[in-house]
Amino acid sequence: MKLMSAKVAVAGALLTIALSACVVAPAPGYRVVAYEAPPPVRYEVVGVAPAPGYFWVGGAWFWEGGRYAWHPGYWQAPRPGYHWVAHSWHSTGNGWRMEPGHWSRG
């Protein structure tokens, strides 16, 4: 009886590990299209930077599961030779397309 319980426990642990490795993420260059305009940007309280030179990346609305979800802002360390391009939404012919925030050289 104990051997059967141990086998079930090991099988359950292996299954959990295998399923936790299944991560679904958009491919690079993937653009999200929503069919309704994003809500207004939320007001965020920006505290003190954690270190000199850090800058605030403002929060943004992301399209997740058929609805908008707010992702709060955060402090970001600078990258020499790059500048941050903020998240933005652009109206298209049949909806709204998100341009994710990214680093740009120059």
C-alpha positions as CSV (number, residue, x, y, z in Angstrom):
1,M,0.0,0.0,0.0
2,K,2.8,2.4,0.8
3,L,4.6,1.6,-2.4
4,M,1.5,2.5,-4.4
5,S,1.1,5.9,-2.6
6,A,4.8,6.7,-3.3
7,K,4.3,5.9,-7.0
8,V,1.3,8.1,-7.2
9,A,3.1,10.9,-5.4
10,V,6.2,10.7,-7.7
11,A,3.9,10.5,-10.8
12,G,2.0,13.6,-9.6
13,A,5.2,15.5,-8.9
14,L,6.6,14.6,-12.4
15,L,3.3,15.7,-14.0
16,T,3.3,19.0,-12.1
17,I,6.9,19.7,-13.3
18,A,6.1,18.8,-16.9
19,L,3.0,21.0,-17.0
20,S,4.7,23.9,-15.3
21,A,7.2,24.0,-18.1
22,C,4.4,24.8,-20.6
23,V,4.7,28.5,-21.0
24,V,2.7,30.3,-23.7
25,A,4.2,33.6,-24.8
26,P,3.8,35.6,-28.0
27,A,6.5,35.2,-30.6
28,P,8.9,38.1,-31.1
29,G,7.4,40.8,-33.3
30,Y,3.9,39.6,-32.4
31,R,1.4,42.5,-32.3
32,V,-1.8,42.4,-30.3
33,V,-5.0,43.7,-31.9
34,A,-8.0,44.7,-29.7
35,Y,-11.4,45.6,-31.1
36,E,-12.1,48.4,-28.6
37,A,-10.1,51.4,-27.6
38,P,-8.0,51.1,-24.4
39,P,-9.2,52.8,-21.3
40,P,-7.5,56.0,-20.2
41,V,-4.1,55.6,-18.6
42,R,-4.3,55.3,-14.8
43,Y,-2.7,57.8,-12.5
44,E,0.3,56.2,-10.7
45,V,2.2,57.5,-7.7
46,V,5.9,57.4,-8.6
47,G,8.2,57.0,-5.5
48,V,11.9,57.5,-5.2
49,A,14.2,55.7,-7.7
50,P,16.0,52.7,-6.2
51,A,19.4,54.0,-7.5
52,P,20.8,57.1,-9.3
53,G,20.0,57.0,-13.1
54,Y,17.0,54.7,-12.9
55,F,13.9,56.0,-14.7
56,W,10.2,55.3,-14.4
57,V,8.5,53.1,-17.0
58,G,4.8,54.1,-16.8
59,G,2.1,51.5,-16.5
60,A,0.0,50.5,-19.5
61,W,-3.1,48.6,-20.6
62,F,-2.4,45.2,-22.2
63,W,-5.0,43.0,-24.0
64,E,-5.3,39.7,-22.1
65,G,-8.0,37.1,-22.3
66,G,-10.3,39.2,-24.3
67,R,-10.2,42.3,-22.1
68,Y,-7.8,45.0,-21.0
69,A,-5.6,44.5,-18.0
70,W,-3.5,47.2,-16.3
71,H,0.2,46.5,-15.7
72,P,1.6,49.0,-13.2
73,G,4.7,51.0,-13.9
74,Y,8.2,50.1,-12.5
75,W,11.7,51.5,-12.2
76,Q,14.1,50.5,-14.9
77,A,17.9,50.6,-14.9
78,P,19.4,52.5,-17.9
79,R,21.0,50.8,-20.8
80,P,24.0,52.8,-22.2
81,G,23.5,53.6,-25.9
82,Y,19.8,52.9,-25.8
83,H,16.6,54.8,-24.9
84,W,13.2,53.4,-23.8
85,V,10.3,53.7,-26.2
86,A,7.0,53.6,-24.1
87,H,4.1,51.2,-24.7
88,S,1.5,52.7,-27.1
89,W,-1.8,51.8,-28.8
90,H,-2.5,52.8,-32.4
91,S,-5.9,52.8,-34.1
92,T,-6.0,50.5,-37.1
93,G,-8.8,50.0,-39.7
94,N,-10.5,47.3,-37.6
95,G,-9.3,47.8,-34.1
96,W,-6.4,48.9,-31.9
97,R,-2.8,47.6,-32.2
98,M,-0.3,47.6,-29.3
99,E,3.3,48.5,-29.8
100,P,5.0,47.1,-26.7
101,G,7.6,49.2,-24.9
102,H,11.1,48.4,-26.0
103,W,14.7,49.6,-26.0
104,S,15.9,51.4,-29.1
105,R,19.5,52.1,-30.0
106,G,20.6,55.7,-30.2
